[in-house]
Amino acid sequence: MTKVPRWNALIELYNEQYPGVEVINATVTGGSGVNARAVLKTRMLGGEPPATFQVHAGEELTGTWVVADRMEDLTFLFEEQGWFDVFPSQLIDQITYEGGIYSVPVNIHRSNVMWYVPANLEQWGVEVPTSMDEFFAACETLQGQGIVPLSLGEAWTQNHLWESVALAVLGPDAWNGIWSGETDPAGAEMVEVWDTFGRVLDCTNLAEDAAGLSWQQATDMVMNGEAAFNIMGDWAAGYMTTTLGLTPGEGYGYAAFPGTDGIFMWLSDSFGLPVGSPNRDATIAWLTLLGSVEGQNAFNPLKGSIPARVDAVDAAPDAYNAYLQDTAAAWADNTLVGSLVHGTAANERFMGDFNQVMEIYQASRSAVAAANAMAAVCIQSGACGGGM
């Protein structure tokens, strides 16, 4: 079982409830999860699975280990704990495969968030854009003042930006249609996505220093007044609140990416039950804690995320700041769609190969070439409804 500082509150709570169970630290560090996935693969295929492991809810688990019959169906736990009534149905659908449910989501992050400093926008005479047309108008105004409209960092942050642009252009149904096979990845809609993405890139620091910046450094550009906006998941709120000491709504502002208001692109840390898991009963107790109001409220305020349960924040409202309360309200009533970049929407092979699609686009700036390359990756990975 993974044990890292942000999980300590849950582990301590588990130890209080089950003092006779030892939680073993089997953390694998480095490589942005690559090293951990390699060790996990060795253990799972070698018949020595961990009791449980942390994984993004959705295809990162389903497309790798559920389809290989290496995970147990947890539907019984959802029924016993009444979780069908407290987890959104769209979330449950995303973690279901052939009628079985295979993970317990402990938190929710939002991907499609635009960050800014309210005082800076006022100084520059720019309002928060709510549509792509408004964004491009703001881009022109800002560039005229020598301000970077949208800060960007290393390669994965560029993929992160792409999925918000795609969601704005396509809408939730066509976005979901990519992964069900109903949206043609080489069709006119997707060509428009890539064309729009190119226009957005022209509003960034991509040609200057983006490749050498971490996501935190790209966020710092906004906080320092070098850039107006940044698109990042809401772990950025944790960074700005905890590390930079800023107050949400004052020191920094937030809004849905232009054109995606009312749509919540989500990702979630979750745990499942491997087939042959040692200490199965103790692991089920851990999963039960993860899905409980008490467990989710012990973890999420420290993580800077919101509970996956829609009833947990109301049970401890003082534990959540203004940003997290606003996000929890959106989680409860927005249309939900899964993130590509963070493991929810597509399987691991597609996610890896999508990097090459991005490289093709940035080298050629051909929307048609990128759409065709994406269609090929869909076929090769089987991630888009089995291919087109």
DRENBA-884283 format. One record per atom (N, C-alpha, C): residue in three letters; x negated, y, z negated. Coordinates in steps of 0.1 Angstrom, whole numbers, plus 5000, padded with zeros to 4 digits. Atoms other than C-alpha are relative to their C-alpha. Example, Ala and Ser with C-alpha at 12.3 -4.5 7.8 and 13.67 -1.06 7.14 Angstrom:
2
ALA499149885000/ALA487749554922/ALA499150125000/SER500949895000/SER486349894929/SER500850114992/
***
This chain:
388
MET499249885000/MET500050005000/MET499150125000/THR500849884999/THR498650345010/THR500150084987/LYS500049915011/LYS497650564981/LYS499150125003/VAL500749884998/VAL496650924988/VAL500650104991/PRO499549915010/PRO497151234967/PRO501450045001/ARG498649954999/ARG500451344981/ARG501049894997/TRP499150115005/TRP501951004972/TRP499949974985/ASN500250035014/ASN500751014936/ASN501250014992/ALA498849995008/ALA504051144923/ALA500949885001/LEU499250124998/LEU505850854938/LEU499449884993/ILE500750115006/ILE503250604926/ILE500250004985/GLU499849995014/GLU503450734891/GLU501449974996/LEU498650035003/LEU507250714891/LEU500249855002/TYR499850154999/TYR507050354904/TYR499449934988/ASN500750075011/ASN504550264877/ASN500850024987/GLU499149995011/GLU506950404851/GLU501149905000/GLN498950094999/GLN509750194864/GLN499649855000/TYR500550134999/TYR507649884870/TYR498549994995/PRO501449995006/PRO504649894846/PRO499249885002/GLY500750124998/GLY503749534853/GLY499449985014/VAL500550024986/VAL502949594890/VAL498950105003/GLU501249924997/GLU499549724901/GLU500150045015/VAL500049944986/VAL499549954932/VAL498550015004/ILE501450014996/ILE496349884951/ILE499750105011/ASN500449904991/ASN494650164970/ASN499349935012/ALA500550054988/ALA494150045006/ALA499950105011/THR500149894991/THR493750385022/THR498949985010/VAL501050004990/VAL491850395055/VAL499950155005/THR500149864997/THR490550745062/THR499450025013/GLY500749964987/GLY489350935093/GLY500849965012/GLY499550044987/GLY490250935129/GLY501450045003/SER498649964999/SER493651105125/SER501049885002/GLY499150125000/GLY495250765119/GLY499549895009/VAL500550104991/VAL493250585146/VAL499449884992/ASN500750115008/ASN491050395121/ASN501049924992/ALA499050075007/ALA494050305100/ALA500849905008/ARG499350094990/ARG495950165130/ARG499249885004/ALA500950114996/ALA492949955139/ALA499949904989/VAL500050095011/VAL492749805105/VAL501349934998/LEU498750065001/LEU496449745104/LEU500249905010/LYS499950094990/LYS496349575137/LYS499349874997/THR500850125004/THR493649335125/THR500749924990/ARG499450075011/ARG495549255094/ARG501349945004/MET498750054996/MET498949215110/MET499849885010/LEU500250114991/LEU497648995138/LEU499349884994/GLY500750105006/GLY495448805115/GLY500849924989/GLY499250075010/GLY498348695093/GLY499850044986/GLU500249955013/GLU497248905063/GLU500650144999/PRO499449865000/PRO499749205064/PRO499950064986/PRO499949935013/PRO499649465037/PRO501449984995/ALA498650015006/ALA502649465013/ALA500950105008/THR499249914992/THR503849775032/THR498950105005/PHE500949904995/PHE502250065051/PHE500850125005/GLN499449884996/GLN503050425060/GLN499950015015/VAL499949994985/VAL504150485096/VAL501150105003/HIS499049914996/HIS506150745115/HIS501349915004/ALA498750074997/ALA509850635117/ALA500250015015/GLY499750004985/GLY510950535152/GLY499149915007/GLU500750094991/GLU509050395181/GLU498649974996/GLU501350035005/GLU505650415164/GLU500049874993/LEU499950135006/LEU506850125143/LEU500749905009/THR499250094992/THR509549975165/THR499349955012/GLY500650044988/GLY507649975197/GLY498749924999/THR501250075002/THR504649815182/THR500249874992/TRP499950115009/TRP505549585153/TRP501349934999/VAL498750065000/VAL509249535154/VAL500349915012/VAL499850084988/VAL509349415190/VAL499149885000/ALA500950125001/ALA506549175180/ALA500549904989/ASP499450085010/ASP508749025153/ASP499149994987/ARG500849995011/ARG506349135126/ARG500550074988/MET499449925011/MET508749335104/MET501449944997/GLU498750065005/GLU511749225083/GLU501150115002/ASP498849924999/ASP515249365089/ASP500450054986/LEU499749945013/LEU516149605060/LEU501450044999/THR498649975000/THR519849635068/THR500649974986/PHE499550045013/PHE520549455035/PHE499850114990/LEU500349905009/LEU518849725016/LEU500850135002/PHE499149894997/PHE520750005033/PHE501449984995/GLU498750035004/GLU523949825025/GLU500150004984/GLU500050005015/GLU523049764988/GLU499950134994/GLN500349875006/GLN521850114982/GLN501050115005/GLY499149904995/GLY524650295001/GLY499450105008/TRP500749904992/TRP522250465024/TRP500650045013/PHE499349964988/PHE524550455054/PHE500850134998/ASP499249885003/ASP526450735036/ASP499150134998/VAL500849885003/VAL523450965029/VAL498950035010/PHE501049974989/PHE521050925059/PHE500850035012/PRO499349974988/PRO522251095091/PRO500149885010/SER499850114991/SER523650845116/SER499050005012/GLN501049994989/GLN521250985143/GLN498749954996/LEU501250055006/LEU518350905120/LEU500049855000/ILE499950145001/ILE519550555114/ILE500049935014/ASP500150064987/ASP520050495151/ASP498549995005/GLN501449994995/GLN516350595157/GLN499249894994/ILE500850105007/ILE515150335132/ILE500649865001/THR499350134997/THR517450055145/THR499549945013/TYR500450074988/TYR516349795169/TYR500849875001/GLU499250124998/GLU518749525183/GLU500949974987/GLY499150025012/GLY521149585153/GLY499350004987/GLY500750005013/GLY518449575126/GLY499450134997/ILE500749875005/ILE517049865105/ILE498749964994/TYR501350055003/TYR513349845100/TYR499150094992/SER500849915008/SER512050135079/SER500950084991/VAL499349915009/VAL512950355050/VAL499350145001/PRO500649874999/PRO512350725057/PRO500050084987/VAL500149935013/VAL511050925027/VAL500150155002/ASN500049864998/ASN510851265043/ASN500450045014/ILE499749954987/ILE511651485073/ILE499150125002/HIS500749884996/HIS509451735091/HIS500750045013/ARG499449944987/ARG510751965119/ARG498950045009/SER501149974991/SER508651995150/SER500250135008/ASN499749894991/ASN510352275170/ASN500250134993/VAL499949875008/VAL509552575148/VAL499050105005/MET500849894996/MET508252915158/MET499750084988/TRP500449935011/TRP506253095132/TRP499550145004/TYR500449864997/TYR505553475130/TYR499950084987/VAL500149915011/VAL504853765107/VAL501050115002/PRO499049904997/PRO507953995105/PRO499450145001/ALA500549864999/ALA505954315098/ALA499250025013/ASN500749994988/ASN503754245128/ASN500950025012/LEU499149984989/LEU506654205152/LEU500650145000/GLU499449875000/GLU508154525140/GLU499050115005/GLN501149914996/GLN504854705145/GLN499950005015/TRP500250024985/TRP504654565181/TRP501250035008/GLY498849974993/GLY508254645189/GLY500649875007/VAL499550134995/VAL509154275195/VAL500949934991/GLU499150085008/GLU512054075183/GLU499849855002/VAL500150144999/VAL512153705177/VAL500849955012/PRO499350054988/PRO513053545211/PRO500949884996/THR499150115002/THR516053315211/THR500249925013/SER499950074987/SER515853205248/SER498650015007/MET501249994993/MET513053145272/MET499850135007/ASP500149874994/ASP513853455291/ASP499550114991/GLU500449915010/GLU513553655259/GLU498549984996/PHE501450035003/PHE510253485252/PHE499050065010/PHE500949954989/PHE508753575286/PHE500050155000/ALA500049855001/ALA509853935281/ALA499150044989/ALA500949975012/ALA508153945247/ALA498649985004/CYS501450034995/CYS505053785263/CYS499450115007/GLU500549894992/GLU504754065288/GLU499750124991/THR500149885009/THR505254335261/THR498749984991/LEU501150025009/LEU502654175238/LEU498650005008/GLN501250004992/GLN500054115265/GLN499650145004/GLY500249864997/GLY500454485274/GLY499350074989/GLN500649945012/GLN499254565239/GLN498749934996/GLY501250075003/GLY496354325240/GLY500249894989/ILE499750105010/ILE498054075216/ILE500349875007/VAL499750144995/VAL498053695223/VAL501449974996/PRO498650035003/PRO501753615225/PRO500249874992/LEU499850135006/LEU501453255214/LEU498649934998/SER501350065003/SER498453095196/SER500149855002/LEU500150144997/LEU497352745206/LEU498749954995/GLY501350065005/GLY494752505192/GLY499649885009/GLU500550124994/GLU493252165201/GLU501049925008/ALA499150074990/ALA494751915226/ALA501349964995/TRP498750055005/TRP497351765204/TRP501050114998/THR499149895002/THR498852105196/THR500650045013/GLN499449974987/GLN499352155233/GLN501149905004/ASN498950104998/ASN501351835235/ASN501250034991/HIS499049965009/HIS503251955205/HIS500850115006/LEU499349894994/LEU504152275223/LEU500849955012/TRP499350054989/TRP505152085254/TRP501449944996/GLU498750065003/GLU507851885236/GLU501150104997/SER499049895003/SER509552205224/SER500450075013/VAL499649944987/VAL509452355259/VAL500949905007/ALA499250094993/ALA510852035273/ALA501449994994/LEU498750005007/LEU513652035247/LEU500850125004/ALA499349884996/ALA514552395256/ALA500549995014/VAL499650014986/VAL514652325293/VAL501149895002/LEU499150124998/LEU516451985291/LEU501350004991/GLY499050025009/GLY518652015261/GLY499949864993/PRO500250135008/PRO519151725236/PRO500449875008/ASP499650124993/ASP521051485259/ASP499049965011/ALA501050034990/ALA518551505288/ALA498749964994/TRP501250045007/TRP515651485263/TRP500149864996/ASN499850145004/ASN517051165248/ASN500149915012/GLY499950084987/GLY517751055284/GLY498649955005/ILE501450054995/ILE513951035291/ILE499849864994/TRP500450135007/TRP513650755265/TRP501049895002/SER499050114998/SER516850575274/SER500049965015/GLY500150034986/GLY516050585312/GLY501150085008/GLU498949934993/GLU518950825321/GLU499550135006/THR500649884994/THR516651125328/THR498849955008/ASP501150044991/ASP514251075358/ASP498850084996/PRO501249925004/PRO510751175346/PRO499350065012/ALA500649934988/ALA509851265382/ALA501150095007/GLY498949924993/GLY513151445389/GLY499950154999/ALA500049854999/ALA513951815394/ALA500050064986/GLU500049955014/GLU514651865357/GLU498650004994/MET501350015006/MET511251745347/MET499050095007/VAL500949914993/VAL509551945374/VAL500250144994/GLU499749875007/GLU511252255358/GLU499450014987/VAL500650005013/VAL509952145324/VAL498550045002/TRP501449984998/TRP506352145337/TRP499850145005/ASP500149864995/ASP506852475356/ASP500150104988/THR499849915011/THR508152645325/THR498949994990/PHE501150025009/PHE505452495304/PHE498750085005/GLY501149934995/GLY502852645327/GLY500150154998/ARG499849855003/ARG504452995323/ARG499750024985/VAL500349985014/VAL504252945285/VAL498550004997/LEU501450005002/LEU500652845287/LEU499350135004/ASP500649874996/ASP499953175305/ASP500150104989/CYS499849915011/CYS501153345273/CYS499149964988/THR500850055012/THR498553165251/THR498550035002/ASN501449985000/ASN494853165244/ASN499349875005/LEU500550124994/LEU494352835263/LEU498750025007/ALA501249984991/ALA491752975287/ALA498950064992/GLU501049945008/GLU489853145258/GLU499449904990/ASP500750085011/ASP489252945226/ASP500949894995/ALA499050105006/ALA492252705221/ALA499449874997/ALA500650145002/ALA490252385225/ALA499249994987/GLY500950015012/GLY487952475196/GLY500750034987/LEU499349965012/LEU490752565171/LEU500849884994/SER499150095006/SER492452345146/SER501450064999/TRP498749945000/TRP496152385141/TRP500150114989/GLN500049895010/GLN495452585109/GLN499450135005/GLN500649884994/GLN493152815128/GLN500950075009/ALA499049944991/ALA495852875154/ALA501150074992/THR499149935008/THR498252955126/THR499450134994/ASP500749885005/ASP495653195111/ASP500050115010/MET500049904991/MET495653385143/MET501350094999/VAL498749935003/VAL499353475136/VAL499950084987/MET500149945013/MET498653555100/MET499150125000/ASN500949894999/ASN495753775109/ASN500350115010/GLY499649904990/GLY497653975136/GLY499349995013/GLU500650024987/GLU495653835165/GLU501049945010/ALA498950064991/ALA498753655179/ALA501350024993/ALA498749975005/ALA502453705176/ALA500749874995/PHE499250125003/PHE503853345175/PHE499149885000/ASN500650134999/ASN502752985169/ASN501149904999/ILE499150115001/ILE504652665175/ILE499349884993/MET500650105008/MET503952405149/MET501049934991/GLY499150065009/GLY505652155127/GLY500050074986/ASP499949925012/ASP506752275093/ASP499049964989/TRP501150005009/TRP503652145076/TRP499350135000/ALA500649875000/ALA502552485086/ALA500650094989/ALA499449935011/ALA504952625060/ALA499349964987/GLY500850045012/GLY503152415034/GLY498750074999/TYR501349935000/TYR499852565045/TYR500150144997/MET499849855003/MET501152925045/MET500450034986/THR499549985014/THR502952885012/THR498949974990/THR500950065011/THR500452674992/THR498650065002/THR501449964998/THR497052755008/THR499850155001/LEU500149864998/LEU497653115019/LEU500750084990/GLY499349935011/GLY499953204990/GLY501150105005/LEU499049914994/LEU502653365013/LEU501449954996/THR498650035003/THR506353385006/THR500849985013/PRO499250024988/PRO508653235032/PRO501150115001/GLY499149894998/GLY510853505048/GLY499450144998/GLU500749875003/GLU508453775037/GLU498650005007/GLY501350014994/GLY504853685044/GLY500049935013/TYR499950064987/TYR505853465072/TYR501549985003/GLY498650034995/GLY509053415093/GLY500049885008/TYR499850134993/TYR510453115111/TYR501350005008/ALA498850014992/ALA512953035138/ALA499849875008/ALA500150114991/ALA513752745161/ALA499350055013/PHE500649964988/PHE511752745193/PHE501150065010/PRO499049944991/PRO513552965219/PRO500749905009/GLY499250094992/GLY516352785235/GLY500449874993/THR499750125007/THR516552515208/THR500750024987/ASP499249985012/ASP518652675181/ASP501149904999/GLY499050115002/GLY520952415166/GLY499649865004/ILE500650134997/ILE518652135177/ILE498849984990/PHE501150035010/PHE516351965151/PHE499249895006/MET501050104995/MET513351785166/MET499349954988/TRP500550055013/TRP512251555137/TRP499049895002/LEU500950125003/LEU509651315125/LEU500049974986/SER499850055013/SER509451115094/SER498949904996/ASP500850115006/ASP507050925072/ASP500949904994/SER499250115005/SER508450585064/SER499249884997/PHE500650135004/PHE507650245051/PHE500949885004/GLY499250124997/GLY508849895062/GLY499549884992/LEU500350135007/LEU508549535051/LEU499449905010/PRO500650094990/PRO506049325071/PRO500549854997/VAL499750155001/VAL506948955077/VAL498849944993/GLY501150065008/GLY504848765051/GLY499450094991/SER500549905010/SER504449065029/SER499749944987/PRO500350055013/PRO502648974997/PRO500850084989/ASN499249935010/ASN504649064965/ASN501350065006/ARG498849954993/ARG507849094985/ARG501050074991/ASP499149945009/ASP510049174955/ASP499550144995/ALA500549885004/ALA507749444943/ALA500050115012/THR499949914989/THR507649594978/THR501450055002/ILE498649964999/ILE511449594980/ILE500350114990/ALA499849905011/ALA511449784947/ALA499450145004/TRP500649874995/TRP509050044962/TRP500850065011/LEU499149944990/LEU511250084993/LEU501350064994/THR498849955007/THR514250124970/THR499750144994/LEU500449875006/LEU512450404952/LEU499950115010/LEU500249904989/LEU511450574985/LEU501450065005/GLY498749954995/GLY515150594995/GLY500950064990/SER499249955011/SER516450714962/SER499950154999/VAL500049865002/VAL517351074953/VAL498850044992/GLU501149975009/GLU514851064925/GLU498649995007/GLY501350024993/GLY512050934947/GLY499850115010/GLN500249904989/GLN512651174976/GLN499850144994/ASN500249875006/ASN512851474952/ASN498650004992/ALA501450005006/ALA509551364935/ALA499050035010/PHE501049994989/PHE507751354968/PHE500050135008/ASN499949894990/ASN509051624991/ASN499650144996/PRO500549875004/PRO508451944972/PRO498550015000/LEU501450005000/LEU504851844969/LEU499449995014/LYS500450024986/LYS504551745006/LYS500350125008/GLY499649894991/GLY506252055019/GLY500949965011/SER499050054991/SER508951855036/SER501349994994/ILE498750025006/ILE512551785031/ILE500449854999/PRO499550145001/PRO514351465020/PRO500749965013/ALA499250064989/ALA515751235047/ALA501549994996/ARG498650005006/ARG518851205024/ARG500650145001/VAL499449874999/VAL521251485030/VAL500650054987/ASP499449965013/ASP522351484993/ASP498950034990/ALA501049995010/ALA518951514977/ALA499650144996/VAL500349865003/VAL518251884979/VAL501050064990/ASP499049955009/ASP521551964962/ASP499849954986/ALA500250065013/ALA520451744933/ALA498950074993/ALA501149935006/ALA517351954927/ALA499650135008/PRO500249884991/PRO517752294945/PRO498850094996/ASP501149925004/ASP515152474924/ASP498649955004/ALA501350064996/ALA512452244936/ALA499650045014/TYR500249974986/TYR512752374972/TYR500050145002/ASN500049864997/ASN511752714985/ASN501050035011/ALA499049954991/ALA513752925009/ALA499949935014/TYR500150074987/TYR512252765040/TYR500649865000/LEU499650145001/LEU512852415028/LEU501549994999/GLN498550005001/GLN516452495018/GLN500750035014/ASP499449974987/ASP517152645052/ASP499849885009/THR500350114992/THR515552345069/THR500949884996/ALA499150105004/ALA517652105048/ALA501450025005/ALA498649974995/ALA520852285058/ALA500049975015/ALA500150034985/ALA519752255095/ALA500049855002/TRP500150144999/TRP518951885090/TRP501449944999/ALA498750065003/ALA522451825077/ALA501150035011/ASP499049974990/ASP524351995106/ASP499550025014/ASN500549994986/ASN522052025137/ASN500249875008/THR500250124992/THR521851795166/THR498649954999/LEU501350055003/LEU518951565159/LEU499449935012/VAL500750074990/VAL516351445184/VAL498649974995/GLY501250055005/GLY513151255179/GLY498850075007/SER501249954994/SER509651395184/SER499249905008/LEU500950094992/LEU507451245211/LEU498649994994/VAL501449995004/VAL504051365198/VAL499849934986/HIS500150065014/HIS504751235162/HIS500749874998/GLY499750145001/GLY505850885170/GLY501449964999/THR498650045002/THR509550895169/THR500749955014/ALA499250034988/ALA510750895206/ALA499449905009/ALA500650094990/ALA508250685225/ALA498949914993/ASN500950105006/ASN505950385219/ASN498550055001/GLU501449965002/GLU502250405211/GLU499350015014/ARG500749994987/ARG501050335247/ARG500450135007/PHE499649884993/PHE503150615261/PHE499350124994/MET500649895007/MET501850855235/MET498650025004/GLY501450004997/GLY498250765243/GLY499850055015/ASP500149974986/ASP498750785281/ASP500550145004/PHE499549874997/PHE500651115279/PHE498950105000/ASN501249915000/ASN497251285271/ASN499550015014/GLN500549994986/GLN496251195307/GLN500950085009/VAL499049924992/VAL499451345321/VAL499750154997/MET500249865004/MET498651665302/MET498750055007/GLU501349964993/GLU495051665316/GLU500250025015/ILE499749984986/ILE496351615351/ILE500750135003/TYR499349874998/TYR498651915347/TYR499150124999/GLN500849885003/GLN496152145332/GLN498950015011/ALA501149994990/ALA493552055359/ALA500650055014/SER499549984986/SER495952085389/SER501150124999/ARG498949915002/ARG498752315375/ARG501149975011/SER498950054991/SER501052105398/SER501149934991/ALA498950055008/ALA504452045381/ALA500449865006/VAL499750124994/VAL505151775407/VAL499149894997/ALA501150105003/ALA501851595401/ALA500249954986/ALA499850045014/ALA502551595363/ALA501249924998/ALA498850075001/ALA506051475367/ALA499849865006/ASN500350134994/ASN504951185390/ASN499149924991/ALA500950075010/ALA502151095365/ALA500849954988/MET499250045011/MET504651095337/MET500949885003/ALA499150114995/ALA506950865357/ALA499249875000/ALA500850124999/ALA504050625362/ALA499749954986/VAL500250045013/VAL503350625325/VAL501249944994/CYS498850065004/CYS506950555318/CYS500149855004/ILE500050134994/ILE506750245340/ILE499049914993/GLN501150085005/GLN503450125326/GLN500349974985/SER499950025015/SER504450165289/SER501449944997/GLY498650055003/GLY508150065292/GLY500750084990/ALA499549925010/ALA508950355270/ALA501350085004/CYS498949914995/CYS511650525292/CYS501149915005/GLY498950094996/GLY514450275292/GLY499549885008/GLY500550104992/GLY512150015306/GLY499450045013/GLY500649954987/GLY510850245334/GLY501150045009/MET499049954990/MET512550415363/MET500049905012/
***
